[in-house]
Amino acid sequence: MDELIRELYGTPEPAPHAQTRVWRRITVRRRRRRLSWLAVLPATAAALALFLLIPREPPVEAGRQILLTAATSAASATSRGTYWHVRKLHDGTRQSELWVTRQGRAWTAEQGRVTRVTGRAPFSMAGRDLTFEQIQALPADAAALRERVSAMLPPGSQGLLADALGGLLWTKPSPPGVRAAAYRALADLPEVRYLGTATDERGRAGEAFSFGLPTGVRRTLIIDPGTSQVLSSQDGTRSELVLVAGWTDEGPR
């Protein structure tokens, strides 16, 4: 049929400017598609930037594994020496030291002045005196340690459990097994939050964990899981850097 029409009438000439109109339509459609895609790009970039700016908490399981790694390191540590020795820097200005023998004799030093401790136990937990023998007798099982420490806390002070367990890691001469159990017990406490990698005031790198105190503030500990040592403690405006914590044969001078 089309061939017959062409034989009778010839090939029709396109209407004036027909090609121009068709090309203009094609160009407009392409431009609309390009503009639609370009309009999506700023929104996508803004959403990505917002996602990157939103603070994200480290995974809970990652923090738990770090505490269990620290527990393994603590269990393999040694506790040989005559004196348990701790030296701390308080609020960046004041230094304090403590020496305690296995027989319970103790000395403290502030700004270089050494004083013999008498009339009280050299350690405490939630405001109660704690002797060297009591610390050595703590269980090396995480569940048993948690139960024992909970029983040692004053009535109504269950909010101090995480802090009491944390104190067994650095302020007290806990045996290696007890320190390992304390790390494992902390790993199972839901109130202990993992904050991620951090550095203390001296630039030492570690892993930060926090837990609440009855006062309403949170205490943050930075630990080195490879050595199981606590590097620093901070709550509110108070800070303590742990400069030394361990057994030594060098006594107070």
ABEGO torsion letter per residue (X at the ends): XAAAAAAAAEBBBBBBGAAAAAAAAAAAAAAAAAAAAAAAAAAAAAAAAAAAABBBBBBAAAAAAAAAAAAAAAAABBBBEABBBBBBBBGGABBBBBBBBAAGBBBBBBGGBBBBBBGBBABBBGGBBBBAAAAAABBABAAAAAAAAAAABBBGAAAAAAAAAAAAAAABBBBAAAAAAAAAAAAABAABBBAEBBBBAAGBBBBBBBBBBAAGBBBBBBBBAAAGBBABBBBEABBBBBABBEBBABBBX
